[in-house]
Amino acid sequence: MKFFTATAIAALTATAALADPVEYVFDKSHTEISASWVHQGLSRQSMQFTDYDGTLMLDFDTPSNSTIDISFNLIDGIWPGAHHDRFIAHLNSDEIFNTAEFPTAHFVATGFETEDGETGTMTGDLTLAGTTVPVTLDVTLNRLREDGTAGFTATGTVMRSDWGPTVGIYAGPISDEVIITINTELDVAPDDAE
């Protein structure tokens, strides 16, 4: 769920040093956050998270000063493609996300590591259906423009069974392993833009 977060941006340093954390916002027209799994050993299927927001306070000079805190709407913030209504109803049921009780997923970053300023990892806590599990994302800084706009790719693998008898109970025909993929562009928030 990168997703999950486009949230891995704070794992990286960049050539432009910023003295303090700067607020960033998602460019949602150029952001894709998805989860994919294997269906019956036959094919890889995926869904996208479309309704998300949170706090992105980024310090490119000292990543440990950054704050990443993002919530995802699970009720109607997912697009799986064909048979949308039926699939969303299944995800909302108590067999999977139980959105009647837990309407959102929540990710909070807990650590950042990078050696070259272009690739790194971000660790964090992902809460689904009331259960919190640590996750790790591998992050690549694709580009940092002079105006501050930044582009990142992040990927990571989670196991549904780590969330116990909630998200993992319906093993059914799909894999326990789920790949989170995030491709995002981030803009400096208007109040922080020069």
C-alpha positions in Angstrom: 0.0 0.0 0.0 3.9 2.9 -0.8 1.2 1.9 -0.2 2.1 3.2 0.5 3.9 5.4 0.3 5.4 8.1 -2.4 6.4 8.5 1.1 9.9 7.3 0.7 11.3 10.6 -0.5 12.8 11.6 2.8 15.2 8.7 2.6 17.3 10.6 0.2 19.6 13.6 0.3 20.0 15.9 -2.7 22.5 18.4 -4.0 20.3 21.3 -3.0 20.7 21.7 0.7 17.6 23.0 2.6 18.3 24.3 6.1 15.0 23.1 7.6 12.3 20.6 6.7 10.1 21.9 3.8 6.5 21.0 3.3 5.8 19.1 0.1 2.5 18.0 -1.5 1.6 15.2 -3.9 1.2 16.0 -7.5 -1.7 13.6 -7.8 -1.9 13.9 -11.6 1.6 12.4 -11.6 1.4 9.9 -8.7 0.5 6.3 -8.8 0.4 4.1 -5.6 -0.4 0.5 -6.2 -0.4 -2.9 -4.7 -0.1 -6.1 -6.8 -0.4 -9.9 -6.1 -0.5 -13.2 -7.9 -3.9 -14.7 -8.7 -4.0 -18.5 -8.6 -0.4 -18.6 -9.8 -1.6 -17.5 -13.2 -1.1 -13.7 -13.4 -0.2 -10.6 -11.5 -3.1 -8.3 -10.7 -3.1 -4.9 -9.1 -5.1 -2.0 -7.7 -4.4 1.7 -7.2 -4.9 3.8 -4.1 -6.5 7.1 -5.3 -7.5 9.0 -2.1 -4.6 9.8 0.2 -3.1 12.7 1.9 -0.9 13.6 4.9 2.2 15.4 6.1 5.3 15.5 4.0 7.9 17.6 5.8 11.2 16.9 4.0 14.7 17.8 4.9 17.0 16.8 1.9 20.1 17.8 3.8 19.3 15.8 7.0 16.7 13.1 6.1 16.3 12.1 9.8 14.6 15.5 10.4 11.8 14.7 7.9 8.3 13.7 8.8 6.1 11.4 6.7 2.6 10.6 7.9 0.0 9.6 5.3 -3.6 8.2 5.5 -5.4 6.3 2.8 -9.1 6.2 2.3 -10.0 2.5 1.8 -13.8 2.9 1.4 -13.9 4.4 -2.0 -10.2 5.4 -2.5 -9.2 2.3 -4.5 -9.4 1.5 -8.2 -9.1 -2.2 -9.2 -10.2 -1.9 -12.8 -12.9 -4.4 -14.1 -15.8 -5.4 -11.8 -15.0 -2.4 -9.6 -18.1 -2.3 -7.5 -18.0 -6.0 -6.6 -14.3 -6.0 -5.8 -14.6 -2.9 -3.7 -17.5 -4.4 -1.7 -15.3 -7.5 -1.0 -12.4 -5.3 0.1 -14.7 -3.3 2.4 -16.1 -6.5 4.0 -14.9 -7.9 7.3 -13.1 -10.6 5.4 -10.5 -8.0 4.3 -10.2 -4.4 5.4 -13.4 -4.2 7.5 -13.8 -0.5 6.6 -17.0 -0.2 8.7 -14.7 -0.2 11.7 -11.4 0.8 10.0 -12.0 3.1 7.0 -8.4 4.2 6.5 -4.9 2.8 6.3 -2.1 4.8 8.0 1.6 5.0 7.3 4.2 6.7 9.5 7.9 6.7 8.6 10.3 5.7 11.3 13.7 5.7 9.7 15.7 6.7 6.6 19.0 5.5 5.2 21.0 6.5 2.1 24.7 6.4 1.2 24.7 8.1 -2.2 21.8 10.6 -2.0 20.1 8.9 -4.9 19.0 5.5 -3.6 18.1 4.4 -0.1 15.5 2.8 2.2 12.7 4.0 4.3 11.2 2.1 7.2 7.8 2.8 8.7 4.7 1.5 10.4 1.7 0.5 8.2 -1.6 0.2 10.0 -4.4 -1.9 8.4 -7.6 -3.0 10.1 -6.3 -2.0 13.5 -3.0 -3.9 13.2 0.4 -2.1 12.8 3.3 -3.9 11.0 6.8 -2.5 10.1 7.5 -2.2 6.4 10.6 -1.3 4.4 10.6 0.5 1.0 13.6 0.7 -1.4 13.7 4.3 -2.8 15.2 6.0 -5.9 15.4 9.7 -6.4 14.6 10.1 -10.1 15.2 13.8 -10.3 15.2 17.0 -8.2 14.5 20.1 -10.2 15.8 23.5 -9.4 12.3 24.7 -8.5 12.2 21.9 -5.8 9.9 19.5 -7.6 11.1 16.0 -6.9 10.3 12.6 -8.5 10.7 9.3 -6.7 10.1 5.6 -7.2 9.7 3.3 -4.2 9.0 -0.4 -4.0 8.6 -2.9 -1.2 7.1 -6.3 -0.4 4.7 -7.1 2.4 3.0 -10.3 3.5 -0.8 -10.1 4.1 -0.5 -12.7 6.8 1.6 -10.3 8.9 -1.7 -8.5 9.7 -3.1 -11.7 11.2 -6.7 -12.7 11.1 -7.8 -9.5 9.4 -6.2 -8.7 6.1 -4.5 -12.1 5.9 -7.5 -14.3 6.7 -8.9 -14.5 3.2 -5.9 -16.3 1.6 -8.2 -17.7 -1.1 -6.8 -17.7 -4.6 -4.3 -14.8 -4.2 -0.7 -14.7 -3.0 0.2 -13.8 0.6 3.0 -11.7 -0.9 2.0 -8.2 -2.1 4.2 -5.8 -3.9 3.8 -2.1 -3.1 4.9 0.3 -5.9 5.0 4.1 -5.7 5.8 6.5 -8.5 5.3 10.1 -7.5 6.1 13.7 -8.2 6.1 16.1 -5.2 5.8 19.8 -5.3 6.9 22.3 -2.6 3.8 23.4 -0.8 2.6 26.9 -1.8 3.4 28.4 1.6 7.0 27.1 1.4 7.6 28.0 -2.3 9.8 31.0 -2.9 
